[in-house]
Amino acid sequence: PLKIELQSPILARDLYNDKHPEIVAKSADSSSIYIFNHQGNVQYQIASNKGDELVALENINEKNSIITQFAIYQFGEATETQENEWAFEHGDWGRSRTVKLDYTFDDSDEKSLTRSYCYPNPIRDNSGTIRVETVGAEKIEVVLYDLAGYYITTFTEDLYHSGNQITEWVWDVADVESGVYFAHVAVSGEKGTETNIIKIAVLH
């Protein structure tokens, strides 16, 4: 693979209407503008003045364009999808620092409950955090019991967004005796209910 030292900003936009964003950046010595395809291979190398900074990737006169401080390089017909791109140093003219991704989420083969655990474990201070990672879940219920099976407390959360989600609760154990506890995690959704048991130690 090619090893090329680059300088910021490193920008991305579909310049050739091939449904993949190209990556554009100046070399570390500022002598060239490199255009890489989505697999990281060099497509073009454009000679550039060392003081000519890369500014943005934008649609100018219906052409996909590379804008530098002193020049504009134009390519194919512009597309206005504004997806899968990072066209300015700070994301966009509004400095939002967000990137839009154009993809379809398919969770048909995923488990609703992907992972659940407590950290730190053992809990040595006055609180621990129970984390549940889900995909396409609608509701989470965590019920805590002690080693003898006596009920301690319950955490619940209704989820309103599809896709991957992380839900956390802080368990205050200041008034809980040292010992071993069990958290019964139940995640429900369109796929039914999935469960897991977390073993948690509390040490004061």
C-alpha positions in Angstrom: 0.0 0.0 0.0 1.0 3.6 -0.6 2.2 5.6 2.4 1.6 9.2 1.8 1.8 11.9 4.5 -1.1 14.2 4.4 -2.1 17.5 6.1 -5.5 18.6 7.4 -8.2 19.1 6.3 -9.0 15.7 4.8 -12.3 16.0 3.0 -14.7 13.5 1.3 -17.3 13.8 -1.4 -18.6 11.9 -4.4 -16.7 13.7 -7.2 -17.4 11.2 -10.0 -21.0 10.3 -9.4 -20.0 6.7 -8.8 -22.0 6.5 -5.5 -18.7 6.4 -3.5 -17.1 9.4 -1.8 -13.6 10.3 -2.9 -11.1 11.4 -0.3 -9.2 14.7 -1.0 -6.2 16.1 0.9 -3.0 17.9 0.4 0.4 16.3 0.9 2.3 17.1 4.0 4.7 19.3 2.1 1.7 21.1 0.4 3.1 20.4 -3.1 0.2 18.2 -4.3 -3.5 17.6 -3.9 -4.3 13.9 -3.8 -7.6 12.3 -4.7 -8.2 8.8 -3.3 -11.0 6.4 -4.2 -13.2 4.9 -1.4 -10.7 2.0 -1.2 -7.8 4.3 -0.4 -6.1 4.1 -3.8 -4.7 7.2 -5.5 -6.8 8.3 -8.5 -5.2 11.7 -9.2 -2.3 13.8 -8.0 -2.7 17.6 -8.8 0.3 19.9 -8.5 -0.4 22.7 -6.1 1.3 25.8 -4.7 2.6 25.4 -1.2 0.6 28.4 0.1 -2.7 27.2 -1.6 -4.7 25.7 1.2 -7.6 23.2 0.6 -10.9 24.8 1.5 -13.9 22.7 0.5 -15.5 20.2 -1.8 -18.6 21.9 -3.3 -21.1 22.1 -6.2 -20.2 25.1 -8.3 -22.1 25.8 -11.5 -23.5 22.2 -11.4 -20.0 20.7 -11.2 -18.4 18.8 -8.4 -15.5 21.1 -7.4 -12.4 21.1 -5.3 -12.0 24.6 -3.8 -8.6 25.9 -2.6 -7.6 29.3 -1.4 -6.5 30.3 -5.0 -8.1 27.8 -7.4 -11.1 25.7 -8.3 -10.8 22.3 -9.9 -14.0 20.9 -11.5 -15.1 17.4 -12.2 -18.3 15.7 -13.3 -21.9 16.8 -13.0 -22.8 17.7 -9.4 -25.1 15.5 -7.3 -27.0 17.2 -4.5 -27.4 14.1 -2.3 -25.1 15.6 0.4 -24.7 12.1 1.8 -21.5 10.3 2.8 -19.5 13.5 2.7 -17.3 15.7 4.8 -16.9 18.6 2.5 -15.4 21.3 4.8 -12.9 21.3 7.6 -15.6 21.5 10.2 -18.2 19.4 8.3 -20.2 22.1 6.6 -20.4 25.9 6.3 -22.3 26.0 9.6 -19.5 24.1 11.4 -21.9 21.5 12.6 -19.3 18.7 12.7 -21.8 16.2 11.6 -21.6 13.7 8.8 -24.7 12.2 7.0 -24.6 8.6 6.0 -26.8 7.2 3.3 -27.5 3.6 4.1 -30.4 1.3 4.9 -30.3 -0.3 8.3 -31.1 -4.0 8.3 -31.4 -5.6 11.7 -33.3 -8.8 10.5 -30.4 -11.1 11.3 -29.3 -9.3 14.5 -30.1 -10.2 18.1 -32.0 -7.6 20.0 -29.8 -8.0 23.0 -26.2 -7.8 21.9 -24.4 -7.2 25.2 -25.1 -6.5 28.9 -22.7 -6.0 31.8 -21.9 -3.9 34.8 -18.8 -1.7 35.3 -16.8 -1.6 37.4 -17.3 -5.1 38.5 -16.8 -5.7 41.4 -18.3 -2.4 42.6 -15.9 -1.0 45.2 -17.3 2.6 45.5 -20.9 3.7 46.1 -22.2 3.1 42.6 -21.8 1.0 39.5 -23.2 1.4 36.0 -25.3 -1.3 34.3 -25.0 -1.1 30.5 -27.3 -2.8 28.0 -26.5 -2.7 24.2 -29.4 -3.5 21.9 -30.5 -3.6 18.2 -34.0 -2.7 17.3 -35.3 -3.2 20.8 -38.5 -1.6 22.2 -38.2 -2.0 25.9 -35.5 -3.0 28.5 -36.1 -4.2 32.0 -33.3 -5.0 34.5 -34.4 -6.6 37.8 -31.8 -7.0 40.6 -31.8 -9.7 43.2 -29.4 -10.7 46.0 -27.8 -14.1 46.3 -30.8 -15.5 48.2 -33.2 -14.4 45.5 -34.7 -11.4 47.4 -35.7 -8.5 45.2 -33.5 -5.3 45.3 -34.6 -2.9 42.6 -35.8 -2.5 38.9 -34.6 -0.4 36.0 -36.7 0.0 32.9 -36.4 2.0 29.7 -38.8 2.3 26.7 -36.9 2.8 23.4 -38.3 4.8 20.5 -35.5 4.6 17.9 -34.5 1.6 15.7 -30.9 0.6 15.2 -28.1 0.2 17.7 -28.6 1.7 21.1 -26.8 1.8 24.4 -28.8 2.3 27.6 -27.2 2.8 31.0 -28.4 3.0 34.6 -26.3 4.0 37.7 -27.0 1.6 40.6 -26.4 3.3 43.9 -25.1 0.7 46.3 -24.3 3.0 49.2 -27.0 1.3 51.3 -26.4 -2.2 49.8 -24.5 -4.8 51.7 -21.3 -6.4 50.3 -22.1 -9.5 48.5 -23.0 -11.1 45.1 -26.1 -9.8 43.2 -27.8 -10.9 40.0 -29.3 -8.6 37.4 -31.9 -10.2 35.2 -31.9 -8.4 31.8 -34.9 -8.7 29.5 -35.0 -7.0 26.1 -38.3 -7.1 24.2 -39.2 -6.1 20.7 -40.6 -7.4 17.4 -38.4 -10.4 17.6 -39.7 -11.4 21.0 -37.9 -11.3 24.4 -34.2 -12.0 25.0 -32.7 -12.3 28.4 -29.4 -12.4 30.1 -28.0 -12.7 33.7 -25.3 -10.3 35.0 -23.4 -11.4 38.1 -22.3 -8.4 40.1 -20.1 -8.2 43.2 -20.3 -5.4 45.7 -17.4 -4.8 48.0 -17.4 -2.0 50.7 
